[in-house]
């Protein structure tokens, strides 16, 4: 079963705009990770945020985590056409020993 | 440094056949996990191995089995293939399985 639910399912924006994707999950977690997937290929790790962290930045990426609401958001600033991909959140639930549980993903389309 | 490698990249089988998928982790990583991703969904956890021992198993039938070798590479075996086994099979490696997992490009399996 899938723990995470990304919202929206699909997002279409223009180059230069910001893209925000949200993720909700159900159980207590050790950490939450965001991955990108291009055209059904392998997943590329973007960022990991631990349960005791509230915000993390990496380049044009900003991730927030609210454990009280069991939710996270991924912000991509100044988007580029190359950011077009599916984005997944994955949770490492407490007691799971590192088994990641993924949501269904947000399909982002950035138009030049 | 080489990333996670998987073979073969594509595979076509018929119902009832058996398939073996292979994965080589990043050098120095001792944990390998397997995920199944059907079209339009997020990856679902199948197995995790650490130091050649099974550490976790997802909700998959006994037709699915795996093992890890002394060099930390891994095989996923699926017996008595069903049409529903058609999917992208992803392998991920990490140092101990409890932190960031790095994914390979996947093996796309089509069962006819």
Boltz contact constraints between the chains, C-beta under 6 A:
constraints:
  - contact:
      token1: [A, 2]
      token2: [B, 42]
      max_distance: 6.0
  - contact:
      token1: [A, 41]
      token2: [B, 105]
      max_distance: 6.0
  - contact:
      token1: [A, 42]
      token2: [B, 103]
      max_distance: 6.0
  - contact:
      token1: [A, 42]
      token2: [B, 104]
      max_distance: 6.0
  - contact:
      token1: [A, 42]
      token2: [B, 105]
      max_distance: 6.0
  - contact:
      token1: [A, 42]
      token2: [B, 106]
      max_distance: 6.0
  - contact:
      token1: [A, 43]
      token2: [B, 103]
      max_distance: 6.0
  - contact:
      token1: [A, 45]
      token2: [B, 100]
      max_distance: 6.0
  - contact:
      token1: [A, 48]
      token2: [B, 100]
      max_distance: 6.0
  - contact:
      token1: [A, 88]
      token2: [B, 42]
      max_distance: 6.0
  - contact:
      token1: [A, 97]
      token2: [B, 55]
      max_distance: 6.0
  - contact:
      token1: [A, 97]
      token2: [B, 56]
      max_distance: 6.0
  - contact:
      token1: [A, 98]
      token2: [B, 97]
      max_distance: 6.0
  - contact:
      token1: [A, 98]
      token2: [B, 98]
      max_distance: 6.0
  - contact:
      token1: [A, 99]
      token2: [B, 45]
      max_distance: 6.0
  - contact:
      token1: [A, 99]
      token2: [B, 48]
      max_distance: 6.0
  - contact:
      token1: [A, 99]
      token2: [B, 56]
      max_distance: 6.0
  - contact:
      token1: [A, 102]
      token2: [B, 42]
      max_distance: 6.0
  - contact:
      token1: [A, 102]
      token2: [B, 43]
      max_distance: 6.0
  - contact:
      token1: [A, 103]
      token2: [B, 42]
      max_distance: 6.0
  - contact:
      token1: [A, 104]
      token2: [B, 41]
      max_distance: 6.0
  - contact:
      token1: [A, 104]
      token2: [B, 42]
      max_distance: 6.0
  - contact:
      token1: [A, 105]
      token2: [B, 42]
      max_distance: 6.0
